[in-house]
Amino acid sequence: MSETAARPTASPQGHSELLLSLGPLLREWLPRQRWFAGKGRPVTDLTLESVTELQSDAALLHLLVRAHQPPADEGPGDCYQLLVGTSDAVAPQLAPAVIGHIAHGALAGRTAYDALHDPRQAGVLLERLRIPGSLGDLRFQRRAESRIAGDLAPRPLLAEQSNSSVVYGDELIAKVFRRVLPGTNPDLELPLALAREGCDRVPAPLAWYETADGETTLGLLQPYLAGAADGWDLALEHLIKQVDFTAAARELGRATAEVHTALARALPTVTYSRVQVEQLAATMTRRLETTAQQVPALLPYVPGLRTTFEALADLAGEGLSWQAQRVHGDLHLGQCLRDPSGFWRLIDFEGEPSRPLAERRMPHPPHRDIAGMLRSFDYAARSHRPWSPQWSDACRSAYCVGYAAASGWDPRTDPVLLRAYETDKAVYEALYEARHRPDWLPVPLAALARLAELP
């Protein structure tokens, strides 16, 4: 095999050669990945959007691959970011990362694998993030004041996520977005804005990379909060030990309010007009009705839940309006970390990955994040046996008290909008659980039954 043939380029001919080698393997491998969005539908075709060689002789390739699935008239397909290693021999410890043995094309005879699981190749990504500049179809950037150490041992985080992360020496963490969309990812945009405001509740990005035209965020590097406890795990630990969690919930409410206040300073805010509030209520109603058709267990609660959104539209008709701003967008206990001193930080500002990027970047009243956290306390309580509604109620109340202490405003004084967002979140949860974790479906259904009965 010639050296030229072994080095795919960004030319159409190079793309064709690479697809001949990798296409058959990727069509089988992509749908099995946790972060693949098109579950349940076969990949009928692949298009290479870009190819960048991060190591010579195609040892490490950065690919943007568009997966086409039926029905073809639903759009151009989703674009995924892959870092693919190819080698004549793959170490045994990389067996779970293997994509397959290449039988055709310029790379025939090699084995392809997910390179983020290979410490050597993950180290290459860190080195690129340390050095600003362009390489092929990629552009690497870093904050001027950031200091990024090299020679840090990489290890991938193996938890199931919608993206992939690599920790470097318990000092840094790189997040690689898998399903990518044009636009600035809020997981970069919002932490950068908060860093400019001096808000220490969110780890500030140190470096990031994007497409060469700057239009699509691909990944970022942040400090790794070694020793910090995940909020979900912490809540379950307190439940199991029957230890009070209200003090932690109150401090988490304070942290949330501080982040909201800083975001309102850093980025533009708007006032929801009557029309916008009515559109919000109508959108929530449509989501309820559409979800009920897909999750029949939800149907008995639809009439009662619809009144929630009707009450919101009625308030708008009376002239009531709300301030909207950028928010986290998918806030729950698993998006919060508490360090050993008890200080809470918020992470993962990407928003709900299943929703369009433009929608995730829209301003919302802070109630949206608050409702997400209130739902998360309920989830934690119901995951423990016996279920303790008192634990959930106490944490929800403490969280709102902490929020009020830092913001001067108690979310419970605005019950109609808060209830609407909590209902909408529970509807989203019902659809997610029905599709991915049917055993968990009773959790959002119980909340929806309660919300349907509220006056």
C-alpha positions, 0 to 999 in steps of 0.5 A: 500500500502506497504512502499516499493511499494510506493518508486520506485527504479532504478531497472527494476521492479521499473521502470515497477511499476512506468510506470504502474502508470504514463505511461498512464497519461504521454502519454497524457500529454507530447504532450500537453507541449510547450517544447515537440519536437514531435508535431503531432505524438502520443506517442506510448511507454515510457521508464524510463531511470532513477528514483530518489526519491527527497522526500520520499514516492514518493512525488517528483520524478525526471524522465528521460523518453524516448518517442517513436513515429512513425515512429519507424525507425527514432531513439530511441525517445526523452528523457525528464526530469520531476519532478513529484509530487504525492499526495493524494490531490492537492491544487487548485492553482496547477490545471493547473499543474496536469498530471492526477489521477493515476488509476493503479500500486503502486501509485494508488489513488494519483494525479500526477502533474508537481512539478516545479509549486509547491513552496514546491517542487521547494524549494527542487530543490534549496536545492539540488543545494545548496549542492554538491554531488550525489543523486540516478542517479543525481549529483549536483555541484556548483562553489566553490566561489558561495554563494547560499541563502536558504529559497527563495520563488519560483515562476515558470516563466509561459512564453512559453519556450523550457525549464522550469524556476523557480525564487527564491526570485528575487535573483536566477533563475533555468533552468530545461532542458526538452528535454535532450541530452548526452553532456555538454549543451552550456548554462552551458559550455559557461557561465562557460567559460565566468566567467573564463574570467571575462566577466560580460556580461553573468550571471555566473552559481552558481550551476548545476546538471547532470546525475551521470556519468556527461555525460548529463547536466540537469539544472543550477542555475544563478543570477536572473537579477531583474529589467532588461528589455527584449530586445524584450519588450524594442524594442517594447516599443520604437516603440510604443512610437516612441522613438529612439532605436539606442543608445540601439542597439549600446550598444547591439552591443558592448555587443555582441562583448565583449562576442565574444572576451571573448569566443575566448579567453576562447575556441579554435578557428579554421580557416574554410578551403575551404572545410568547407566553401563549405560544409557550403554553401552546407548545407545552400542550402540543408536547403533552398530547403528542407524548400521550399518543406515544405513551398510552399510560399518560392518557388518563392524566391529559385533561387535568394536565392540560389545565396547567397550561391553560392557566398559564395562557390565562395569566398571559391574557391578564397581562402578566409577563416574565423575564427570560434569560439564558439558563442551564436548560437540563438541570438535575442532581447529576449535573451538580458536583459538591467538593469536600468543603460543601461548595456546589458547582454546576456542569454540563450546560449543553441542554437536552441533547435531543432538542435542536441547538437553536431551541437550547440556546433560547432564553427562558424564565429561571423557572425552567431550571428550578423545575428540573431540579425539583423533579430530580429530588422526586426522582431520587426519593422514588428510587429508594425503597420505601419511598419517602415523599417527606424527603422529597418535599423537604429537599424541594422546599430547602432548595427554594429557600436557598434560591430565595436567599441568594436571589431575593425571589422565592420561586414558590411565589410564582406557582403557575409558571413553575407548575407548568415547567414542572409538568412539561419536564415530567412529560418529557421524562415519561417519553424518555423512560418509555423509550429507554428505561420502561422500568422507570416510567412509573416515576414521572407518571406518579408525578403527572398524576399528582400534577393533574389533580392540583387545582 
